[in-house]
Amino acid sequence: MDVAEFRRRGKEMVDYVADYMENIEQRPVYPDVEPGYLRSMIPAEAPLEPETYEDVMRDVERVIMPGITHWHSPYFYAYFAAASSFPAMLADMLCGAIGCIRFSWAASPACTELETVMLDWLGKMLQLPEAFIAGTNGQGGGVIQVSVSVVKRRSDIIGAFKMDPLYLTHENQESCVITDYRHWQIPLSRRFRSLKMWFVFCMYGLTGLQDYIRKAHCSVERAGMIAGVTMKKIPTDDTYSVKGETLKKMVEEDKAAGLIPFYFCACLGTTNSCAFDHITELGPICNSETIWMHIDAAYAGSAFICPEFRHLLNGVEFADSFNFNAHKWLLVNFDCSTMWVKRRSDIIGAFKMDPLYLTHENQESCVITDYRHWQIPLSRRFRSLKMWFVFRMYGLTGLQDYIRKHVGLAKEFESLVRSDKRFEICAEVVMGLVCFRLKGSNELTEALLKKINHAKRIHLVPCQLSSRFVLRFAICARTTESHHIQEAWQHITTLTSDPGTCRWGV
């Protein structure tokens, strides 16, 4: 593909993406395929000779789209939101074009410096304490974080990382012909990286790739820094939140048993029910016991840019580190997980490695950051570019309006559930998540969920709260409107009224 064809195909791709987003609700939100469907639809080996772009794009619709769960469909209510916006897409396109491999300031100064400034911008939107802001001479700062692992055998890594909470299970997970790659890595989520491999393999062919391949090196030393420690779950109260008195009791018991508590992770906006730990109680305990307190606000953190939700972050001043996923609810496409620390020297001290080929004359400057010292991997993408595009093209008020719209839609769905005496709300609706179920046995709600997901009109996942099987209805898509909520509820109640679906006592 030369420059002239790239210009033409690039414009065609933008049109394809725009059409996809504009008409996404016309596609079934959940794929109707069987495990292993794709392997039989494409050759067993990469093509020897190049294929045409037209051939590849025809196969996108024939092979790829039938197996896609459309996360940005207004009928997708599973998990938590996955951010999507046109400014972020354009920035990702530019990021891919620049294509720098960033492991130090010298490797691409703008990539490093923009990240530092963007995390300061976002930290100020959240009204984080000054200690978390890098500025020009601060001791803390932010980073767009990601982590990976280096392993030898599939059985080793799956055994090490396998976790199956109810909301991530699915009926095909035990099939021997599919792979759930979340078991192969430390992060939960993944980008659709294989699609670009497919494009390259098809359009260059094996001979074209052989002409281009060159020798490379990779760094694996940091994998040795990953260590296993004993973890304990702390009981929650009746609102599914951790209270200070509970933590204090467990710390005292552990110390009496000869253990050394050194790390505590508080959650703001838990996955199951969007519950909020009492960090104003937990923080002072951690500080007095010299326990590192990390606050995970993966989903809810975006909402703290709204004044009406900022009080839920009160107590962050006690934390040593804080993170949330801007790629969940802040219109910055995956992946973009933002993290701040009070003392960057703590994290740099854990990961710092300076082989001669990575050193540069400005590395000791107090005004720059070499982010390779903040993470397990060596290299980094230019993720801050999409933050810059989104923040400038939406503005703080635009981002606040977007979050408030989702919260309003969740409240609307909550009111619909409460109006039907067959259902009950199972947790306080604070943000964009509604947890609900049919009154009665767990089997009733399980049967309803099975019917909902087999119909493939909308997509939901469950969780377990106080031994109850609960449905999660999360407002996810940027394009979701009130009429989609009404349609979803109508669909749910229609399936509930179907005598072949659910039965309940009077």
RODO-2510 file (C-alpha; in nm, 4 decimals, decimal comma):
residues 506
     n   res          X          Y          Z
     1     m     0,0000     0,0000     0,0000
     2     d     0,1563     0,3269    -0,1120
     3     v     0,0749     0,6788     0,0060
     4     a    -0,1843     0,7372    -0,2652
     5     e    -0,3763     0,4207    -0,1793
     6     f    -0,3438     0,4938     0,1912
     7     r    -0,5093     0,8339     0,1400
     8     r    -0,7958     0,6700    -0,0454
     9     r    -0,8380     0,3759     0,1899
    10     g    -0,8018     0,5954     0,4978
    11     k    -1,0961     0,8078     0,3878
    12     e    -1,2930     0,4924     0,3155
    13     m    -1,2131     0,3576     0,6615
    14     v    -1,3317     0,6779     0,8304
    15     d    -1,6571     0,6456     0,6345
    16     y    -1,6848     0,2792     0,7363
    17     v    -1,6301     0,3636     1,1046
    18     a    -1,8766     0,6529     1,0890
    19     d    -2,1379     0,4281     0,9271
    20     y    -2,0710     0,1579     1,1855
    21     m    -2,1198     0,3960     1,4762
    22     e    -2,4216     0,5651     1,3191
    23     n    -2,6003     0,2349     1,2531
    24     i    -2,4664     0,0227     1,5373
    25     e    -2,8056    -0,0276     1,6997
    26     q    -2,9207    -0,2090     1,3845
    27     r    -2,6695    -0,4866     1,4572
    28     p    -2,7469    -0,7627     1,7118
    29     v    -2,5768    -0,6482     2,0305
    30     y    -2,4562    -1,0004     2,1141
    31     p    -2,3095    -1,2404     1,8541
    32     d    -2,4946    -1,5542     1,7484
    33     v    -2,1966    -1,7796     1,6865
    34     e    -2,0677    -2,1073     1,8240
    35     p    -1,7229    -2,1540     1,9797
    36     g    -1,4615    -2,2016     1,7094
    37     y    -1,6746    -2,0381     1,4397
    38     l    -1,3944    -1,8206     1,3010
    39     r    -1,1244    -2,0803     1,2386
    40     s    -1,3293    -2,2530     0,9700
    41     m    -1,3959    -1,9233     0,7900
    42     i    -1,0368    -1,8217     0,7201
    43     p    -0,7327    -2,0126     0,5884
    44     a    -0,5184    -2,2084     0,8311
    45     e    -0,2094    -2,0125     0,7249
    46     a    -0,1292    -1,6556     0,6232
    47     p    -0,1444    -1,5931     0,2474
    48     l     0,1809    -1,6313     0,0570
    49     e     0,1036    -1,3453    -0,1800
    50     p    -0,0690    -1,0129    -0,1037
    51     e    -0,4465    -0,9862    -0,1158
    52     t    -0,6467    -0,6729    -0,1947
    53     y    -0,7909    -0,4259     0,0501
    54     e    -1,1366    -0,4980    -0,0934
    55     d    -1,0953    -0,8657    -0,0047
    56     v    -0,9964    -0,7808     0,3501
    57     m    -1,2879    -0,5414     0,4050
    58     r    -1,5360    -0,7918     0,2627
    59     d    -1,4111    -1,0385     0,5207
    60     v    -1,4501    -0,7829     0,7998
    61     e    -1,8246    -0,8070     0,7486
    62     r    -1,8233    -1,1789     0,6671
    63     v    -1,5847    -1,3012     0,9389
    64     i    -1,5317    -1,0366     1,2062
    65     m    -1,8612    -0,8563     1,2575
    66     p    -2,0694    -1,1730     1,3162
    67     g    -1,8481    -1,2476     1,6167
    68     i    -1,8421    -0,8993     1,7675
    69     t    -2,0177    -0,8029     2,0900
    70     h    -2,1047    -0,4427     2,0158
    71     w    -1,9958    -0,2650     2,3336
    72     h    -2,0987     0,0737     2,1976
    73     s    -2,4505    -0,0328     2,1061
    74     p    -2,7222     0,1509     2,2998
    75     y    -2,8540    -0,1964     2,3853
    76     f    -2,5345    -0,3017     2,5619
    77     y    -2,5899    -0,2873     2,9401
    78     a    -2,3290    -0,5370     3,0583
    79     y    -2,0102    -0,4719     3,2587
    80     f    -1,9242    -0,0998     3,2823
    81     a    -1,8995     0,1571     3,0081
    82     a    -1,6242     0,1391     2,7471
    83     a    -1,5468     0,4928     2,6399
    84     s    -1,5822     0,5904     2,2769
    85     s    -1,5657     0,9266     2,1038
    86     f    -1,4688     1,0507     1,7614
    87     p    -1,1928     1,2827     1,8906
    88     a    -1,0301     0,9887     2,0698
    89     m    -1,0545     0,7729     1,7569
    90     l    -0,8833     1,0408     1,5507
    91     a    -0,6121     1,0758     1,8134
    92     d    -0,5599     0,6992     1,8125
    93     m    -0,5201     0,7146     1,4356
    94     l    -0,2523     0,9812     1,4717
    95     c    -0,0887     0,7845     1,7526
    96     g    -0,0669     0,4818     1,5258
    97     a     0,0841     0,6940     1,2501
    98     i     0,3479     0,8509     1,4747
    99     g     0,4231     0,5020     1,6019
   100     c     0,6954     0,5959     1,8466
   101     i     0,8081     0,3372     2,1014
   102     r     0,8291     0,5408     2,4176
   103     f     1,0448     0,4166     2,7022
   104     s     1,2211     0,7392     2,7977
   105     w     1,1905     1,1138     2,7570
   106     a     1,4625     1,1075     2,4936
   107     a     1,2765     0,8441     2,2893
   108     s     1,0019     1,1001     2,2196
   109     p     0,9877     1,4082     2,4444
   110     a     0,6358     1,5215     2,3498
   111     c     0,4887     1,1820     2,4447
   112     t     0,6352     1,2001     2,7939
   113     e     0,5661     1,5644     2,8630
   114     l     0,2076     1,5589     2,7337
   115     e     0,1297     1,2642     2,9608
   116     t     0,2582     1,4494     3,2652
   117     v     0,0526     1,7576     3,1803
   118     m    -0,2630     1,5598     3,0925
   119     l    -0,2519     1,3765     3,4247
   120     d    -0,2150     1,7135     3,5963
   121     w    -0,5127     1,8473     3,4003
   122     l    -0,7224     1,5472     3,4985
   123     g    -0,6032     1,5556     3,8579
   124     k    -0,7169     1,9167     3,8829
   125     m    -1,0544     1,8270     3,7296
   126     l    -1,0892     1,5758     4,0142
   127     q    -0,9664     1,8290     4,2702
   128     l    -0,6982     1,5885     4,3876
   129     p    -0,4744     1,7090     4,6701
   130     e    -0,1723     1,9058     4,5537
   131     a     0,0547     1,6183     4,6579
   132     f    -0,0712     1,4144     4,3591
   133     i     0,0027     1,6884     4,1048
   134     a     0,3423     1,6795     3,9338
   135     g     0,3557     2,0436     3,8289
   136     t     0,7133     2,1545     3,7731
   137     n     0,8604     2,0508     4,1063
   138     g     0,6037     1,8266     4,2807
   139     q     0,6958     1,4989     4,4489
   140     g     0,3956     1,3082     4,3124
   141     g     0,2336     1,2839     3,9733
   142     g     0,0222     1,0786     3,7395
   143     v     0,0807     0,8094     3,4824
   144     i    -0,1250     0,6216     3,2249
   145     q    -0,0616     0,2732     3,3576
   146     v    -0,0695    -0,0712     3,1991
   147     s     0,0943    -0,3994     3,2984
   148     v     0,1807    -0,7293     3,1298
   149     s     0,3468    -1,0554     3,2229
   150     v     0,6028    -1,2818     3,0643
   151     v     0,5266    -1,6551     3,0891
   152     k     0,6431    -1,9904     2,9591
   153     r     0,3454    -2,2241     2,9314
   154     r    -0,0279    -2,1656     2,8913
   155     s    -0,1098    -2,3950     3,1832
   156     d     0,1255    -2,1998     3,4099
   157     i    -0,0274    -1,8620     3,3357
   158     i    -0,3901    -1,9753     3,3409
   159     g    -0,3344    -2,1402     3,6763
   160     a    -0,1694    -1,8261     3,8104
   161     f    -0,4199    -1,5696     3,6864
   162     k    -0,7527    -1,7514     3,6501
   163     m    -1,0437    -1,5786     3,8241
   164     d    -1,4092    -1,6277     3,7310
   165     p    -1,6449    -1,3875     3,9125
   166     l    -2,0064    -1,4408     3,8142
   167     y    -2,0292    -1,1322     3,5943
   168     l    -1,7446    -1,2627     3,3717
   169     t    -1,8676    -1,6189     3,3258
   170     h    -2,0363    -1,7339     3,0061
   171     e    -2,1833    -2,0575     2,8779
   172     n    -1,8932    -2,1390     2,6444
   173     q    -1,6050    -2,0786     2,8827
   174     e    -1,5240    -2,4485     2,9294
   175     s    -1,5117    -2,5121     2,5547
   176     c    -1,1765    -2,6442     2,4383
   177     v    -1,1933    -2,4498     2,1122
   178     i    -1,1978    -2,0980     2,2559
   179     t    -0,9634    -1,9001     2,4790
   180     d    -1,0471    -1,6427     2,7455
   181     y    -0,7286    -1,4368     2,7301
   182     r    -0,7982    -1,2574     3,0577
   183     h    -0,6504    -1,5720     3,2200
   184     w    -0,3225    -1,5118     3,0346
   185     q    -0,2406    -1,1694     3,1740
   186     i    -0,2510    -0,9339     3,4713
   187     p    -0,4919    -0,6767     3,3215
   188     l    -0,8559    -0,7797     3,2773
   189     s    -0,9317    -0,6077     2,9464
   190     r    -0,7666    -0,6265     2,6055
   191     r    -0,7672    -0,4255     2,2824
   192     f    -0,8648    -0,5891     1,9498
   193     r    -0,4993    -0,6100     1,8423
   194     s    -0,5324    -0,9179     1,6216
   195     l    -0,7407    -0,7273     1,3644
   196     k    -0,4427    -0,5178     1,2564
   197     m    -0,2306    -0,8354     1,2347
   198     w    -0,4933    -0,9835     1,0025
   199     f    -0,4925    -0,6753     0,7785
   200     v    -0,1117    -0,6805     0,7525
   201     f    -0,0869    -1,0561     0,6901
   202     c    -0,3504    -1,0430     0,4166
   203     m    -0,2339    -0,7274     0,2410
   204     y     0,1412    -0,7995     0,2483
   205     g     0,1431    -1,1775     0,2335
   206     l     0,4223    -1,3920     0,3707
   207     t     0,6754    -1,2947     0,1045
   208     g     0,6153    -0,9248     0,1654
   209     l     0,6634    -0,9664     0,5383
   210     q     0,9784    -1,1723     0,4938
   211     d     1,1292    -0,8841     0,2995
   212     y     1,0597    -0,6454     0,5867
   213     i     1,1356    -0,8488     0,8978
   214     r     1,4384    -0,7463     1,0974
   215     k     1,5889    -0,8564     1,4255
   216     a     1,4644    -0,6971     1,7487
   217     h     1,5150    -0,7229     2,1220
   218     c     1,2780    -0,7142     2,4177
   219     s     1,3170    -0,6659     2,7876
   220     v     1,1844    -0,9329     3,0201
   221     e     1,3756    -0,8578     3,3394
   222     r     1,0904    -0,6740     3,5035
   223     a     0,8794    -0,9890     3,5142
   224     g     1,1029    -1,0952     3,8045
   225     m     0,9751    -0,8019     4,0054
   226     i     0,6256    -0,9499     4,0197
   227     a     0,5952    -1,1316     4,3537
   228     g     0,3130    -1,3205     4,5222
   229     v     0,1839    -1,2161     4,8665
   230     t    -0,0964    -1,3303     5,0943
   231     m    -0,4192    -1,1405     5,0226
   232     k    -0,7230    -1,1165     5,2457
   233     k    -1,0728    -1,0045     5,1591
   234     i    -1,2272    -0,7666     5,4110
   235     p    -1,5955    -0,8130     5,4968
   236     t    -1,8368    -0,5385     5,3903
   237     d    -2,1386    -0,3872     5,5613
   238     d    -2,4981    -0,4132     5,4408
   239     t    -2,4264    -0,1526     5,1713
   240     y    -2,1353    -0,3660     5,0407
   241     s    -1,8791    -0,1127     5,1664
   242     v    -1,5724    -0,1602     5,3867
   243     k    -1,5787     0,0350     5,7133
   244     g    -1,2887     0,1508     5,9245
   245     e    -1,3715    -0,0589     6,2289
   246     t    -1,3631    -0,3771     6,0174
   247     l    -1,0197    -0,2975     5,8767
   248     k    -0,8850    -0,2033     6,2180
   249     k    -0,9986    -0,5332     6,3679
   250     m    -0,8387    -0,7369     6,0893
   251     v    -0,5119    -0,5450     6,1130
   252     e    -0,4939    -0,6117     6,4852
   253     e    -0,5676    -0,9815     6,4349
   254     d    -0,3057    -1,0147     6,1614
   255     k    -0,0384    -0,8393     6,3642
   256     a    -0,1157    -1,0632     6,6615
   257     a    -0,0679    -1,3624     6,4312
   258     g     0,2766    -1,2385     6,3310
   259     l     0,1754    -1,1026     5,9914
   260     i     0,2764    -0,7619     5,8582
   261     p    -0,0101    -0,5742     5,6896
   262     f     0,1479    -0,3423     5,4331
   263     y    -0,1069    -0,2757     5,1589
   264     f    -0,4789    -0,1979     5,1474
   265     c    -0,6894    -0,1380     4,8374
   266     a    -1,0068     0,0627     4,8895
   267     c    -1,2762     0,0606     4,6214
   268     l    -1,4884     0,3512     4,5071
   269     g    -1,7567     0,2132     4,2780
   270     t    -1,7247    -0,1650     4,3091
   271     t    -1,7884    -0,3832     4,0056
   272     n    -2,0825    -0,5722     4,1527
   273     s    -2,2905    -0,2858     4,2894
   274     c    -2,0969     0,0415     4,2546
   275     a    -2,0503     0,0587     4,6327
   276     f    -1,8112     0,3030     4,7983
   277     d    -1,5738     0,2155     5,0815
   278     h    -1,5537     0,4573     5,3743
   279     i    -1,2126     0,5993     5,2898
   280     t    -1,2354     0,8833     5,5424
   281     e    -1,2376     0,6087     5,8091
   282     l    -0,9961     0,3730     5,6366
   283     g    -0,7307     0,6299     5,5494
   284     p    -0,6252     0,7323     5,9007
   285     i    -0,5933     0,3646     6,0001
   286     c    -0,3634     0,2936     5,7058
   287     n    -0,1559     0,6018     5,7745
   288     s    -0,1138     0,5181     6,1448
   289     e    -0,0145     0,1576     6,0649
   290     t     0,2164     0,2580     5,7774
   291     i     0,0020     0,0605     5,5341
   292     w     0,0128     0,1707     5,1706
   293     m    -0,3415     0,2765     5,0841
   294     h    -0,4425     0,2521     4,7208
   295     i    -0,7827     0,3725     4,5998
   296     d    -0,9306     0,1958     4,2985
   297     a    -1,2134     0,3922     4,1352
   298     a    -1,1965     0,2177     3,7972
   299     y    -1,5500     0,3044     3,6870
   300     a    -1,6698     0,5737     3,9244
   301     g    -1,3580     0,7890     3,9151
   302     s    -1,4701     0,9755     3,6036
   303     a    -1,7806     1,1012     3,7836
   304     f    -1,5729     1,2820     4,0438
   305     i    -1,5229     1,5650     3,7950
   306     c    -1,8882     1,6518     3,8730
   307     p    -1,9238     1,8582     4,1938
   308     e    -2,2260     1,6550     4,3063
   309     f    -2,0145     1,3365     4,3164
   310     r    -1,6826     1,4790     4,4365
   311     h    -1,7679     1,4174     4,8047
   312     l    -1,7370     1,0437     4,7373
   313     l    -1,3633     1,1015     4,6888
   314     n    -1,3225     1,2755     5,0256
   315     g    -1,0446     1,0934     5,2073
   316     v    -0,8203     1,0630     4,9029
   317     e    -0,5761     1,2846     5,0908
   318     f    -0,4912     0,9790     5,3065
   319     a    -0,4106     0,7612     5,0039
   320     d    -0,0644     0,6873     4,8711
   321     s    -0,1994     0,6149     4,5231
   322     f    -0,5240     0,6494     4,3325
   323     n    -0,6413     0,5263     3,9952
   324     f    -0,9399     0,5035     3,7655
   325     n    -1,0009     0,4061     3,4047
   326     a    -1,0580     0,7078     3,1854
   327     h    -1,1403     0,4553     2,9138
   328     k    -1,4549     0,3537     3,0995
   329     w    -1,6567     0,6732     3,1297
   330     l    -1,4531     0,9717     3,0165
   331     l    -1,4851     0,9349     2,6377
   332     v    -1,1181     0,8332     2,6008
   333     n    -1,1019     0,5068     2,4067
   334     f    -0,9445     0,1952     2,5571
   335     d    -0,6793     0,1681     2,6856
   336     c    -0,6208     0,4596     2,9209
   337     s    -0,5960     0,3746     3,2910
   338     t    -0,4861     0,6790     3,4903
   339     m    -0,2978     0,6551     3,8195
   340     w    -0,1492     0,9080     4,0617
   341     v     0,1020     0,8666     4,3430
   342     k     0,1987     1,1054     4,6202
   343     r     0,5658     1,0155     4,6076
   344     r     0,6842     0,9038     4,2684
   345     s     1,0174     0,8059     4,4227
   346     d     0,8418     0,5039     4,5802
   347     i     0,7356     0,3551     4,2492
   348     i     1,0512     0,4566     4,0632
   349     g     1,2589     0,2872     4,3325
   350     a     1,0724    -0,0384     4,2735
   351     f     1,1080    -0,0525     3,8948
   352     k     1,4107     0,1568     3,8023
   353     m     1,6582     0,0005     3,5627
   354     d     1,9087     0,2024     3,3604
   355     p     2,1049    -0,0034     3,1065
   356     l     2,3454     0,2138     2,9101
   357     y     2,1420     0,2054     2,5876
   358     l     1,8437     0,3652     2,7653
   359     t     2,0292     0,6485     2,9382
   360     h     2,0231     1,0048     2,8097
   361     e     2,1745     1,3340     2,9158
   362     n     1,8486     1,4814     3,0538
   363     q     1,7365     1,1863     3,2660
   364     e     1,8298     1,3500     3,5944
   365     s     1,6372     1,6678     3,5115
   366     c     1,3682     1,7442     3,7669
   367     v     1,1247     1,8647     3,5004
   368     i     1,0934     1,5421     3,2990
   369     t     0,9748     1,1897     3,3718
   370     d     1,0971     0,8590     3,2322
   371     y     0,7775     0,6576     3,2637
   372     r     0,9478     0,3248     3,2068
   373     h     1,0359     0,3467     3,5759
   374     w     0,6636     0,3627     3,6644
   375     q     0,5548     0,0309     3,5157
   376     i     0,6389    -0,3325     3,4461
   377     p     0,6642    -0,3108     3,0636
   378     l     0,9483    -0,1164     2,9065
   379     s     0,7625     0,0523     2,6219
   380     r     0,4516     0,2704     2,6067
   381     r     0,2020     0,3983     2,3520
   382     f     0,1261     0,7682     2,3080
   383     r    -0,2012     0,7415     2,5033
   384     s    -0,2059     1,0956     2,6349
   385     l    -0,2694     1,2246     2,2825
   386     k    -0,6293     1,1031     2,2899
   387     m    -0,6799     1,2581     2,6338
   388     w    -0,5615     1,5901     2,4913
   389     f    -0,8015     1,5663     2,1967
   390     v    -1,0992     1,4713     2,4149
   391     f    -1,0395     1,7253     2,6920
   392     r    -1,0030     2,0085     2,4419
   393     m    -1,2932     1,9125     2,2144
   394     y    -1,5438     1,8370     2,4927
   395     g    -1,4242     2,0655     2,7698
   396     l    -1,4945     1,9993     3,1349
   397     t    -1,8611     2,0986     3,1005
   398     g    -1,9120     1,8634     2,8062
   399     l    -1,7629     1,5705     2,9999
   400     q    -1,9774     1,6543     3,3028
   401     d    -2,2915     1,6683     3,0872
   402     y    -2,2097     1,3263     2,9417
   403     i    -2,1737     1,1648     3,2851
   404     r    -2,4881     1,3322     3,4165
   405     k    -2,6849     1,2049     3,1182
   406     h    -2,5853     0,8454     3,1976
   407     v    -2,6740     0,8880     3,5645
   408     g    -3,0119     1,0288     3,4655
   409     l    -3,0794     0,7306     3,2386
   410     a    -2,9918     0,4924     3,5233
   411     k    -3,2349     0,6744     3,7515
   412     e    -3,4990     0,6427     3,4810
   413     f    -3,4450     0,2670     3,4609
   414     e    -3,4522     0,2427     3,8413
   415     s    -3,7946     0,4090     3,8465
   416     l    -3,9231     0,1585     3,5897
   417     v    -3,8018    -0,1338     3,8016
   418     r    -3,9576     0,0082     4,1179
   419     s    -4,2893     0,0507     3,9403
   420     d    -4,3173    -0,3257     3,8830
   421     k    -4,3927    -0,5180     4,2035
   422     r    -4,2404    -0,8357     4,0634
   423     f    -3,8918    -0,6818     4,0804
   424     e    -3,6688    -0,5349     4,3498
   425     i    -3,3688    -0,2991     4,3529
   426     c    -3,0747    -0,4641     4,5266
   427     a    -2,8304    -0,1770     4,5848
   428     e    -2,8432     0,2000     4,5998
   429     v    -2,8326     0,3553     4,2532
   430     v    -2,5599     0,6187     4,2791
   431     m    -2,4252     0,6455     3,9264
   432     g    -2,4915     0,4604     3,6018
   433     l    -2,5516     0,1090     3,7385
   434     v    -2,8816    -0,0462     3,8465
   435     c    -2,8776    -0,3824     4,0286
   436     f    -3,2161    -0,5551     4,0222
   437     r    -3,3778    -0,8981     4,0307
   438     l    -3,7066    -1,0794     4,0335
   439     k    -3,8414    -1,1302     4,3839
   440     g    -3,8195    -1,4903     4,4932
   441     s    -3,5623    -1,7596     4,4300
   442     n    -3,2368    -1,7102     4,2441
   443     e    -3,3567    -1,9560     3,9797
   444     l    -3,6232    -1,7100     3,8648
   445     t    -3,3703    -1,4391     3,7854
   446     e    -3,1265    -1,6890     3,6348
   447     a    -3,3982    -1,8113     3,3980
   448     l    -3,4848    -1,4539     3,3031
   449     l    -3,1223    -1,3660     3,2273
   450     k    -3,0830    -1,6741     3,0124
   451     k    -3,3885    -1,5728     2,8121
   452     i    -3,2671    -1,2119     2,7787
   453     n    -2,9256    -1,3050     2,6483
   454     h    -3,0529    -1,5777     2,4184
   455     a    -3,2924    -1,3271     2,2614
   456     k    -2,9888    -1,1034     2,1912
   457     r    -3,1953    -0,7836     2,1861
   458     i    -3,0062    -0,6442     2,4852
   459     h    -2,7024    -0,7702     2,6744
   460     l    -2,6797    -0,8017     3,0550
   461     v    -2,4497    -0,9834     3,2969
   462     p    -2,5152    -1,0946     3,6560
   463     c    -2,3463    -1,0538     3,9913
   464     q    -2,4009    -1,1969     4,3376
   465     l    -2,5029    -0,9749     4,6284
   466     s    -2,5675    -1,1302     4,9694
   467     s    -2,6138    -1,4741     4,8105
   468     r    -2,8693    -1,3330     4,5680
   469     f    -2,8419    -1,3707     4,1911
   470     v    -2,8696    -1,0146     4,0629
   471     l    -2,8852    -0,8535     3,7203
   472     r    -2,6607    -0,5550     3,6454
   473     f    -2,8016    -0,2905     3,4127
   474     a    -2,5186    -0,0500     3,3313
   475     i    -2,5620     0,2506     3,1058
   476     c    -2,2661     0,2032     2,8744
   477     a    -2,2951     0,3532     2,5278
   478     r    -2,2390     0,7155     2,4358
   479     t    -2,5436     0,6915     2,2080
   480     t    -2,7909     0,5542     2,4647
   481     e    -3,1083     0,7623     2,4927
   482     s    -3,4276     0,7437     2,6973
   483     h    -3,6136     0,5496     2,4285
   484     h    -3,3478     0,2754     2,4419
   485     i    -3,4044     0,2429     2,8166
   486     q    -3,7793     0,2206     2,7647
   487     e    -3,7348    -0,0419     2,4906
   488     a    -3,5011    -0,2457     2,7118
   489     w    -3,7458    -0,2439     3,0015
   490     q    -4,0340    -0,3377     2,7731
   491     h    -3,8274    -0,6288     2,6457
   492     i    -3,7410    -0,7440     2,9991
   493     t    -4,1010    -0,7301     3,1201
   494     t    -4,2269    -0,9078     2,8084
   495     l    -3,9864    -1,1950     2,8691
   496     t    -4,0782    -1,1961     3,2375
   497     s    -4,4473    -1,2306     3,1506
   498     d    -4,3775    -1,5225     2,9192
   499     p    -4,5033    -1,8289     3,1114
   500     g    -4,2283    -2,0340     2,9501
   501     t    -3,9615    -1,8091     3,0965
   502     c    -4,0320    -1,7495     3,4635
   503     r    -4,2811    -1,8521     3,7258
   504     w    -4,3137    -1,6909     4,0651
   505     g    -4,5323    -1,7329     4,3681
   506     v    -4,8068    -1,4888     4,4620
***
